[in-house]
Amino acid sequence: MYPLCNRQCNGDDNGARDGVREGMCRHPSSYSSFDQQEEGEEGAEEDEEQVKASAEVLNVEEESFHKSKGVSPLPRTTQLVFEIQSGRAVPRLREPRHLYGVSGHLSQTLPRWPRECEVIPEEIRHIGDWHTILDHSGLISPFVSSVPHLHAFADKENYFRGSCVGSRGAVLTQAAMSLTGPEDTTLLFEARFESGNLLKATQVGEFEYELSLRSDLYTERHRQWFYFRVRNTRAGVLYHFTITNLLKAASLYEEGQQPLLYSEEKARVQAVGWHRVGQQVSYRPNGQQHANQPHYSLSWTFHFPYDQDTCYLAHCYPYTYSNLWTHLSQIEQDPRCSRFCKVRTLCRSLAGNLVPVLTVTKPSQLGDKDGSYKPAVVLTARIHPGETNSSWVMRGIVNFLLGDSPDAALLREAFVFKLVPMLNPDGVIVGNNRCSLTGRDLNRNYKSLLRESFPTVWATRTMVQRLCEERKVLLYCDLHGHSRKHNVFSYGCKNPHERIFPLMLSKNCPDMFSFESCKFKVQRSKEGTGRVAMWRLGVLNSFTLETSLCGANFGKRKGTHFSTQDFEMLGAQFCDTLLDYCDPGRTKVGPEPGAQLSVFVPWWSYLVLKTRKQKNCSPQSRKMAEVLAEGLPQDLQALYPLRMAGVGRVIKAS
């Protein structure tokens, strides 16, 4: 049985109560059901010893004080603190140590991975990241080699058996080939670090290599994500890389997408981080098969910028489990941000990794018992590990909500945000593309009752279900990335009014978001997805936000790749659109055409007028304009009355 949290949290709108009831606020060190926890528990044991030592010192001081005042001795305890008020001992609960946040118990947030994985204990530094990462995860044996054959797995498991922190002092498998001397131009490959994925590298020419990716663990499927390191490079030489065992029949590499390259020397000399490279990029079937699955090849040519450089190549901008926890630690250590954002533990993953949930809102005022009048907005991300852009969008959302702008303050005052930034930490750590360590797609298992197999989606569904019992859940959105389509777009369900928010987002992001690419239906194969599950719970606005891993094919951004700045900007625009959609007491307004500037009309009417005037407006957009013309949706009418006059957040007519 797990000890429950006894902390009272002010200004969190039922955060502490939810944690006790849902098991979300349990002390991390109380979990002991995972194999090989020696490394991860050392820090917890040290913390416990510090608590006991501090308690003994305090008790000695208190006992001495009591004797000097002639007060009877008080019982020794680490749970209660006694304060002397008017000669009387008044007890209060001691603040729990390291119960909620990430600071102070780093050992609890180190990534855990399957026992058969190997790891290199090296620091991976990328400028553009906000910290230095010590990577702890890696490639299942065998190592990535530069030989034309694949070594057999000596201890490969068919299913997940247990996890550990660190390599437990195990000796790493040595490379199959070593350099013969300084003139040897053979590249040295490595992917045994967090989120890395590369199974084999075969040298077929002096500067030509064929690469193979590892499937998602405990499956034979889902080979698309790659992230690996290369050393012993030569500048001015044209290299040719070919990944030979991809499984998707279509890819944006056919339509202009390029791989990403990070050069440590270029970052040091020119302050250039991740950037796109590649000429003659092609994606095509290669005639090979495995387990009745046809294979496809991705090939490209490129130049390394420096001799003897250390470079990384990736499918999309990496965002690791360690990245996330460092960001959350920074939030907790910021006095202003921590006032509005509380970091809790939603649950533990199958491998025992902490799954954080953020509650962002304005602290409740005296007289407001629980802030239950505030509607909730639930956002989740990274259920598919290879869709790293979703983490960058979530980062943009978090940073906007914790910013000091008037819009951010208004959002915090109006809503309770529940943010789950990484739903599949196990898959992220080991470099999977789509699955968890069950070998299953979590976004097809929201209907499952197998709590032990799918703990993160079970906990998320339970959290939303209980939120629906307490307050209005205005919107749920699961952030994704798309490898076969351009632009940003949404998938929704069947409610006609849920088309409004995506349409408004398309107006705020006219060169990124494509409303024409959105779909609003419930397919039988998608019944187990998050958006459908939350819609079934009664959340009328339930979406997935799909962001291309490549870029846009329309507007001013046509033919360009999205950057991490674009993804974070999209997160900020998502928040701004939420304020447009439901601006409490200050309806976002625009000047009515032909009227004096002192006369304003609701945003809904402005959008209708703007859409109707567009000559090249699509039938879908015109249909949406008619839906908007009917007025504010009933679910919003129940929340906020519109004010037809008064200057709110004025928009610019375009």
N, C-alpha and C positions, 0 to 999 in steps of 0.2 A: 504493500500500500504506500502511496506517495504522500509525503507531507504537503499540506496545502499552504498557500500563502496567507499570512495574517496581516499583510501590509495594507494600510488604508491609503488610497491614492486620491489626492485632491485634484480637481480640475481635469479629470480624465474621462468623464461621462461613462461611468460604469465599467471602466477598464479593469479595476481590481475585482469587482464583483463578477464580471465575465470570466476573468482568469480563474477564480476559485471554482466557479460552477463548471467551466469547461475544461479544467485541468490545464490551463494555458500558462499559469504562473508558478509552476513547480520549480523547486530549486534544481538547477542543472545537475548538481552532484548527486541528487537522489536517484537518478536513473542508473541502474546497475545491471541491466539485462543484455548488455552488448559485450561481445567477446573482446578479449585483449584490451582492457581499458587502462593498463598500467600507466602509459604515458599521459593520457588525458586526465587521470585522476591525481597525478602528483601535485599539480597546482591546486586542486581542490583540497587535498589533505593539508598542504601548507597553509591555505587560507583558514582551514578549520583550527589548526594549531594556533594561528595568530589570534583568532577569535577567542579561544580558550585562555590564552596568555593575557590578552587585554581584559577579559572578564575577571581573571584572578586579581590583576592589579586594581581594577575598579572596586572589586569587593573589599580588598584590603583597605583602600582609601575610604570607602563608605563606612566600614566597621570602625575605623579609627575616628571618623567624624561622629558616629553615633555614640561612641564611648565618651567623647569630649562633651557632647551635648546631653549626656544622660539618657539617651534614647536606647530602647532595647534593640539588640542586633537584628538585622534583617536577613531573610533566607538568601543563600547564594544561588544565583541563577544567571544564565546567559541570555534569557528571554526578557527579563524585566529590568527596568532601570528605576531606581527610587530617587525622587527629588524631595528635599526637605523644604516644606512650606509651612511657616508659622509653627515650627517645632514638630510638625507631623510628616511622616514619610508617605509621599504620594507616588504610587507606582504608575509606570507607563511602559508600553511595549518598546523594546529596543528596535531601532531600524534594522531590518534584515540586510545582511551584507551580500552583495553580488547576486541578488535574487532575480532582478529583472534585466538589468542592462548588460552591456557587453564589456564595459571597462572594468578592470580589476580581476577578471577571470578569463584571461586570454586562452588558457588551456582548454576551456570548454568550447571555444569557437574554432579551434584548429580543425581543419577538414579531416574527416574519417573516410576511408575507402576500403574496398574489399581486401582481405588479407593477402591474396595472391598478387596484388599490384606491387610494382617496384617504383621507387621514387628517388630522384636526385636531390640532394640537400643543397641546392644552389639558389641564390637570389636572382629573380628575374626582374629587371628594371625596364620600364617603358615610360618615356616622357609622354605627357598627355594623361597618364594615370596620375592619381593624386597621392600615391604612396609607393613604397617598395614592397613587393610581394615576396614572401618566402614560399615557394611552391612545394606542396607536400603530396601531390597526387601523381598518378602516372599511368604508364603503359603496362598492361599485363605482359608478363614474360611470354615470348622472348623479346629481347631488346630490338631496337631499330638497327638494322645492319646495312652494310654496303656490299653484301654478297648476293649472288644470284639465286639463292635458295633460302627457304624458310625453315628455321629450326622448330622442332616439335615442342609443344607445351608439355613440360614434365609434370606439372601439377594443376592443370587447368580444371576449373570447377564448371559444372553445368548449370549451377544455380548459386545464388548468394548464400553463403554460409556464415559469414561473420566479418567484422570490420576492426580496424585498429587506427591509431594515430601514429604517424611517422612510419619509418621502415623497420622499427624495433631493432635497429642495429644490424640488420641483415646485410650481407655483402652483396652489392649490386652485380648483376651479370655484366661481364666485360664485353666490349665490342668484338665482333667477329674478325674485324680487320683493324690494324693500326697503321699509321703513316710510316712509310719507309724512309722518309727524310724530308728536308725542307722543300725539295722540288716536287714532292708528291702532291698532285692537285686533287686528290680524292676528297669529296665533301664528307663531312662527318655529321650524321643526322641524330637527333635526339627528340623524344616527345614524352619522357617520363617526368612530366611536371603537371601541375594542376591545369585541367581542361585540355591537356595535350592529347592528340590522336594521330598516330602514324604507326603502322605495323611493320612495314618493310620498305627499304630503299634498295633498288638494284641498279648498279651502274652498267649501262649498256653501251656507253661511248665515253670518251674522255670527259665531255661536259654534258652528257645526257643521262638522265635517270628516270627509271620507272618506279612509281611509288604505289604502295597498297595501304589502304586504311583499315583499321580495326572496326568490326561491326559493333553496334551497341552491345554492352556486356550481356551475356547469357541469352543472346539472340543470334540469328544469322542475317539480320536485316539492318537497315538504316545506316548506310555508309555515305555520308555527305559532308559532315563537319571535319575539318582538318586544322591543325595548329601544331607546328613543330619548329625546331631550331636547327640551323645549319651553321657549321663552322668550317674554317679553312677555305674561305672564298677567294676568288680571283677577280679583280676589276678588269673591265674591258673585254671580257669573254662572254660570248652569247651562250647561256645555259638553256637547256631544254628539259622541262619537267613534264611528266605524264602520270596522272593518277588513273590507274587502270581498272579499279573495281567499284566504281560508283553505281548506284542502283536506280536512281530516278531517271525516268524516261525523258524528262524535259528539265531544262535549267536556264536561268537567266544568263549563264555564260554563253549561251547561243545568241544573246541579244545585247552584248556589250559589257557584261560584268567582267571585272578583272579581280584577280587575287590581291590580297593585302600583303605588304612587306614592311618589316620593321628592321632597320639597321642600327645597331648600337653606336657605330662610329658616326653615322650620319646624324643621329640624334645628338651626339656629343659635339660635333663640329658645326652643324647647321641648325640644330634645334628642330629637326624634322622628325616627326613620329611616324605612326602608321600611314602608309600611302599606297595607292593603287599602282600596280606594275603589270606588265605582260603585253606582248605582241603576239599576233597569230594565235589568239585564244580560240580554242575549238572544243566542242562538246558533242560526242558522237558515240553510237554503239560500236563495240569492238569485236563482236562475234563470240565472246567468251560467256560462259554461264557457270553458275554455282547454285546448287539446290534449286534448279529450275528457274533461277532468276538471271535474266540477261544483264551483262555488265556494260557500263558506259565509261568512256575515257574523257578526262579533262586534260588538255595539254596547253602549254604556253611557253614562250621564250622570253627571256629577260636578262638584264645585266645586274650583277651585284655592284654596289657603288664603290666599295673599297676592298683592298687586299687584306687577307687575314682578318676578316670581319666576323662578327657573330650576328646572324640575322634570324628573323622569325617570319614564317609565312602562315597566313590564316585565311579561313573562309569568310569570316566577318570579324569586326572589332572584338577581341576577347574581353570578357567581363566575368571574373572568377568569383567563387564563394568568398575568398579572402578579400577581394575588392569590396564586396558588399559589407562584410563585417567591419572593415576599416572605415568605410563611409558612415556606418551606424555608430561606431565608436566616436567619430568626430562630432556627430550630432549630439550624442550624450554628453560630451565634454564641453559643448557650447552652452553657456547658461541661458541664453535667449532661446535657442532652438529647443533645448530640452524642456523648456517651459510649455511648449506647444506640442511636442512629440514625445510619446512614451513608447519605448521599445520593449516588447514582451516576447515570450516564446509561445508560438502557436502550438507546436508539437515537436517531436523529433522524427526525423526521417527513418527509413528502414535501416540505414547504416548508423543511425544515432546522431546525425548532424542536426544542430538546432535550426529550426525554421522560424525566423522572426516575423512578427506582425507589428506594424506601426499604427498607433492611434494618433491622429493629428487633429486637433481642435483647439478652440480657445478655452482656457480653464473656466470651469463653472463658477458663477458668482454666488455669493451668499443669498439664500432665498430660492435659488434654482437647485432643487434637490438632486436631480440627476441629469438635467439637460435632455430629457426625453423628447422635448419638442423639436430638437434638431433632427432632420433627416440624415441618413447615413449614405455614404458613397463608398463602395467596395471596389478596390482595384487589385488585380493580381498579375504576376508576370513570371516568365521563365519556367513554364511548365514543360517546355521543350528546350533542352539544354543548348542545342545548336542555334537557337534563335536569339543570339546575344544582343541584337538591337533592341529587343524588348526591355532588357535591363537598363539600357541607356535612356530609353523613353521614361521608364519608371524613375530613374535618377533625376530627369528633368522635372517630373511631377513633384517629387519630394522636395527638391531645391526650391521650386516655385512656391509651394505651400508653406515652406519655412522661411520664405523671404520677408523683407520688410516693406513690400509694396502695399498700397491701399487695397488692391484687389486680393492679395493673399490674406490680408487681415480680415476682409469681408468674407472670404471663403471659410476661414477658420471659425469665424463667428456664426456662420450660417449652417455649417455641416459638421458631422463627425466622419472623418476619413479613416477607413480601415484599409491598410496597404500591406499586401503580402508580396514582397519583392522577389522571392525566389522559391517557387513551389516544388522544384525538383533539384535540391542541392546535390544529391548523390550523383545524378546524371551529369551535372555541371562539373563536379570534381573530377570524375573519371574520363571526361571528354566524350560522353555520349552525344548523339545527334538528336534523339527523340524520346527514348525510353528511360524509365527508372531502373533500379536494380532488380525489379521483378521481371524485367524483359518486356514490360507492357507500356503502352502509351497512357499516361495518367489522364490525359484529356479525353479519354474514352471510358473512364471508370468512375465518374461522379455518381453513378447510380449504384455502384458496388457497396455491399455491406461488409466487405472484408477490411476492417479497420487496420489490422496488423499489416496487410499487404499494401494498402494505399493510404497511409496515415495522413499525408498532407492534404489530399483532396477530401478525405473524410472530415478532417478538422475544419477545412475551409467551408464545406457545405454546412456543417453544424454551426459554425460561427454565424453564417448568413441567416440560417434558419432562426437562430435565437435573436439576431438583430431584428428580423422581421416581426418577431413577437413583441419587441420593445418599442420599436419606432418605425417610421417610414424609411424603407431602403429605396432611395430615389434612382440609383443607377449602379449597375455592376458592369465592369469591363475587364476582360482578360487580354493582356498585351501579348502579341505574337509577332513573328517575323515570317515572311513569305519568300521562298526561293524560286518561284516560277512566275511571279507577277510583279509588275512595276507598281510604283506609287504607294500611297497609304489609303486604306479603305476599311470598311467594317462589314462584319457578318452579324445579322440580327435574327430575330425570331418573327412572329406573325403579327405583333401589335402594330397597327398603322402609325401610331404616334411615336414609336421608337425610331422612325426614320428622321425625325426632326433634328435630334442631336447630331447625327452624322452630316446632315445637310448644312447645319450651322458651322460645324467644324470645317467643312469644305470651303465655306466663305472666309473663315479665318486663316486657312492654309491653302490658298488658291493654287499654289504651284507644287503642292505635295499631295494633298488629299483629293482623291477622285470619287465623287459621289456616284458616278456612273458605274464604278466597279463594285459598289456595295450590293449585297444580297440579303434578303430578309425572308427566310424560310427555315423550316425545321425538317431536315432530311432524316430518314430513319437511321442512317449510319452515324448521325451526329447527336443522337439522343443522350449519349453519355458525356457530352461536352459540358464545360462549365457554364457557358451562356445559356444552354437549354435547361440545365439543372436549376440554375437560379431563376430563370423565367418560370419554371414549374413551381418554384417556391413562392411566386407572386411578385417578383421584381420585374416590372413592366419594361424598363429600359435595361436590357441585358444584351451585351455585345461582346465580340472579340474585335480588337483593333489590330489589323494586319499592316505591318510595315515592311516594305520591300527590302531585301538584303542588298539590292542593287541601287536603284534610284527611280527617277520619274521619267515618263515618256510623253509629257505634255507641259505646256506653260513655259515659264522662264527657266525652269530647271530641267527641261527636256535634254536627255542625253548625258546627264551628270549623275555621279554617285552621291548617295547620302553619306554624310559624315556624322561623327558622334555629336558634333554641335547641332546638326540638323535634328537628330533624334531627341536631344535634350530640349531643343526649341519646340518640337512637336509636343513634348510633355507639357511645356508651359502653355502652349496654345490649347491643349486639351483642358487645362484648368480654366483658362480664360473663356473658353466656350461653355463650360459648365456654369460660369457666372452669367454669360449671355442667356443661357437656357432657362435659368431660374434665378434671377437677380432679386433677392429678398427686399421688398419695400422700395427698391430703386430700379424699376424696370429699365433695362438697357434700351435706350431710345435713339432715334435718329431724326433729323429734320424732315418733315413732310414736304415733298416736292411742291413748290409753288406757295408754300405757307411762310409766314414770318418766322424768324429764328426762335422766337419765344414760344412757338407752338410745337409740340412734340407728339409723336404717335408711338405706340408700342413697337418693340423690335419685331414682333411677329408681322405686323402690318407692313413695316418697312421691308422685310424680307420678301413678302408677297409682291409688293410693288416692284422691287428690284428684279425678281425672277420673271414677272410678267413682261417687263420691258426688254428683257434679253432676246435678241433676234434669233440667236443660235441655241436657244434653250432646248434641252432634250425633253421628250415626252415624260420621262421619269421625274425630272425637276419640275415641270409644269404641274404634274399630278400632285407632287409634294406641296407646291404653292397653294393648291386648292385645299389640301388638308390643313395647312397653316391658316388659311383664310377662315376656317371654321371656328378658330379661336383657340384659346389656351386649353391644353388637355385637362381632363377632369382631375387626374392625379395631381397636377400642379395647382389647379384651382383650390384644392383642399389644403394646399400648403401656404401659398402666398397670394393675396389679392393684388391685382394689377392696379397701378396708379396711372391714370391717363395724362397727368400733368406733373410738372416738376422735373428739373434737370437731373438726370441720373448719369450713367456712364455713356457719354456721347460717342457715337461711332462716326467714322468718316464715310461719306457716300463715295462709292467708286463706280 
